[in-house]
């Protein structure tokens, strides 16, 4: 995977020794779905913004 050292490290931690491609894909998908789009954070009320954990 060509995405830089940080991305490679994150993938290594995320996938571990998983060898099944479908299981690997599921883990990656679940992680990506948990990432918040910070472009929309500024449109949220301050109270909601404080609840969001920055990835």
Secondary structure, 3 states (H helix, E strand, C coil): CCCCHHHHHHHHHHHCCCCCHHHHHHHHHHHHHCCCCCCCHHHCCHHHHHHCCCC
